[in-house]
């Protein structure tokens, strides 16, 4: 089992910044990926950004140029620096952890609220 602890959400004015973090603990082996998702069109979860245990990153279009995901190599705490926030970034952001150990296992955090006021 893997536990995910999210922190860093809150209220910010448009143009402001927030930093989210997510720490994974428990049965963690490489390869694995930590990431953030938020609700998107059609109530599907939309990719914000992911980072794997080797530091490889992937960004959703909504994040490119504004958000930066980071993780110390081999560590299981991930950070999402969000700059230039817009009211449309208001959402519950969910931490996601995917680990491959013979089969893929996927875990989700409870979610953390980000509110951007205009």
C-alpha positions as semicolon CSV with decimal commas, in nm:
position;residue;x (nm);y (nm);z (nm)
1;X;0,000;0,000;0,000
2;X;0,100;0,359;-0,063
3;X;-0,012;0,666;0,128
4;X;-0,017;1,010;-0,031
5;X;-0,011;1,333;0,171
6;X;-0,091;1,653;-0,014
7;X;-0,032;2,007;0,103
8;X;0,002;2,363;-0,015
9;X;-0,335;2,455;-0,158
10;X;-0,526;2,767;-0,071
11;X;-0,659;3,097;-0,197
12;X;-0,459;3,330;-0,416
13;X;-0,531;3,625;-0,640
14;X;-0,505;3,597;-1,015
15;X;-0,144;3,626;-1,123
16;X;-0,022;3,486;-0,794
17;X;0,165;3,167;-0,710
18;X;0,117;2,856;-0,504
19;X;0,331;2,551;-0,443
20;X;0,171;2,211;-0,398
21;X;0,353;1,915;-0,255
22;X;0,274;1,547;-0,237
23;X;0,464;1,292;-0,031
24;X;0,435;0,922;-0,096
25;X;0,514;0,661;0,166
26;X;0,473;0,288;0,197
27;X;0,550;0,022;-0,058
28;X;0,749;0,227;-0,306
29;X;0,985;0,083;-0,562
30;X;1,117;0,216;-0,892
31;X;1,005;0,274;-1,156
32;X;0,733;0,508;-1,041
33;X;0,570;0,837;-1,127
34;X;0,420;1,113;-0,916
35;X;0,186;1,365;-1,066
36;X;-0,102;1,607;-1,034
37;X;-0,437;1,593;-1,206
38;X;-0,749;1,809;-1,185
39;X;-1,102;1,777;-1,319
40;X;-1,132;1,864;-1,685
41;X;-1,400;1,870;-1,953
42;X;-1,654;1,594;-1,925
43;X;-1,553;1,536;-1,564
44;X;-1,243;1,345;-1,679
45;X;-0,926;1,401;-1,482
46;X;-0,695;1,631;-1,674
47;X;-0,320;1,601;-1,664
48;X;-0,139;1,886;-1,492
49;X;0,210;1,739;-1,471
50;X;0,398;1,422;-1,382
51;X;0,754;1,339;-1,287
52;X;0,912;0,995;-1,266
53;X;1,177;0,865;-1,028
54;X;1,450;0,955;-1,279
55;X;1,332;1,315;-1,309
56;X;1,157;1,283;-1,642
57;X;0,863;1,522;-1,668
58;X;0,543;1,551;-1,864
59;X;0,314;1,855;-1,867
60;X;-0,041;1,904;-1,973
61;X;-0,109;2,194;-2,206
62;X;-0,270;2,386;-1,921
63;X;0,057;2,385;-1,729
64;X;0,316;2,455;-1,995
65;X;0,502;2,777;-1,935
66;X;0,339;2,843;-1,598
67;X;0,387;2,539;-1,375
68;X;0,703;2,352;-1,283
69;X;0,710;2,006;-1,132
70;X;1,013;1,888;-0,939
71;X;1,136;1,599;-0,731
72;X;1,472;1,515;-0,585
73;X;1,606;1,212;-0,768
74;X;1,510;0,899;-0,580
75;X;1,292;1,092;-0,335
76;X;0,921;1,044;-0,298
77;X;0,813;1,402;-0,239
78;X;0,708;1,601;-0,540
79;X;0,647;1,973;-0,575
80;X;0,436;2,169;-0,819
81;X;0,524;2,537;-0,844
82;X;0,230;2,717;-0,999
83;X;0,289;3,070;-1,125
84;X;0,066;3,306;-1,314
85;X;-0,247;3,148;-1,173
86;X;-0,578;3,221;-1,341
87;X;-0,934;3,192;-1,208
88;X;-0,985;2,895;-1,440
89;X;-0,713;2,711;-1,246
90;X;-0,955;2,691;-0,955
91;X;-1,006;2,321;-0,887
92;X;-0,936;2,034;-0,655
93;X;-0,594;1,901;-0,747
94;X;-0,529;1,532;-0,691
95;X;-0,190;1,374;-0,638
96;X;-0,136;1,056;-0,835
97;X;0,123;0,784;-0,784
98;X;0,186;0,505;-1,031
99;X;0,429;0,224;-0,956
100;X;0,523;-0,077;-1,162
101;X;0,608;-0,393;-0,971
102;X;0,507;-0,677;-1,197
103;X;0,185;-0,491;-1,260
104;X;0,082;-0,127;-1,252
105;X;-0,063;0,004;-0,927
106;X;-0,230;0,345;-0,919
107;X;-0,298;0,552;-0,609
108;X;-0,482;0,882;-0,566
109;X;-0,465;1,143;-0,296
110;X;-0,777;1,292;-0,143
111;X;-0,728;1,618;-0,327
112;X;-0,641;1,970;-0,228
113;X;-0,834;2,285;-0,309
114;X;-0,678;2,563;-0,513
115;X;-0,887;2,878;-0,549
116;X;-0,782;3,169;-0,766
117;X;-0,981;3,489;-0,728
118;X;-1,016;3,744;-1,004
